[in-house]
Amino acid sequence: MTTAHELNGLNDESIYSILYFYHVEEISAEHLGVKFGVSSLTIEGIAKGRYRPKCYENFMIVEGILERRLVKRVQSQ
């Protein structure tokens, strides 16, 4: 179960790292939970935008921009 204490222990940098490792590197919630000292349910909540939704939204915007740039670069080669 996710607690406020777990979420308060994670700064924005940690949240963005979790989002990156989960979505881009495809590291499991269990592994990330151990690495960041929180439960896997907390990791999944962050990864799905339930917790710290503004960080999630910002991450998805940046990832979308980077993905579009990559597609353009591949198409132009």
C-alpha positions in Angstrom: 0.0 0.0 0.0 1.3 3.4 -0.9 1.7 5.9 2.0 2.1 9.6 2.0 5.4 9.0 3.7 6.7 7.0 0.7 5.7 9.7 -1.7 7.1 12.5 0.5 10.4 10.8 0.4 10.6 11.1 -3.4 11.7 14.4 -4.9 10.9 15.4 -8.5 14.2 14.1 -9.7 13.4 10.7 -8.3 10.0 10.7 -9.8 11.4 11.5 -13.3 14.0 8.8 -12.9 11.3 6.3 -12.0 9.3 7.3 -15.0 12.3 7.0 -17.3 13.4 3.7 -15.9 9.9 2.2 -16.0 8.8 3.5 -19.4 12.0 3.8 -21.4 14.3 1.2 -19.9 11.4 -1.1 -19.0 12.8 -1.9 -15.5 10.2 -3.7 -13.3 8.2 -1.9 -10.6 9.6 -4.5 -8.1 13.2 -3.6 -9.0 12.5 0.1 -8.9 10.7 -0.2 -5.6 13.8 -1.7 -4.1 16.1 0.9 -5.7 14.0 3.8 -4.5 12.9 2.3 -1.1 9.2 2.3 -1.9 6.6 -0.4 -2.7 6.1 -1.7 -6.2 2.5 -0.4 -5.9 3.9 3.1 -5.4 6.1 2.7 -8.5 3.1 1.5 -10.5 1.0 4.5 -9.3 3.7 6.9 -10.3 4.2 5.1 -13.7 0.5 5.4 -14.4 0.1 9.0 -13.3 -2.0 8.4 -10.2 0.7 9.8 -7.9 2.5 13.1 -8.8 0.4 13.5 -12.0 2.1 16.8 -13.0 5.5 15.0 -13.2 3.8 12.2 -15.2 2.3 14.8 -17.6 5.5 16.6 -18.0 7.4 13.4 -18.6 4.9 12.3 -21.3 5.1 15.6 -23.1 8.9 15.5 -23.2 9.0 11.8 -24.3 6.5 12.6 -27.0 8.7 15.4 -28.3 11.7 13.2 -28.3 9.9 10.4 -30.0 8.7 12.7 -32.8 12.3 14.0 -33.3 13.6 10.5 -33.5 11.0 9.6 -36.1 11.8 12.6 -38.2 15.5 11.8 -38.0 15.0 8.2 -39.1 12.7 9.3 -42.0 15.2 11.8 -43.3 18.0 9.3 -43.5 
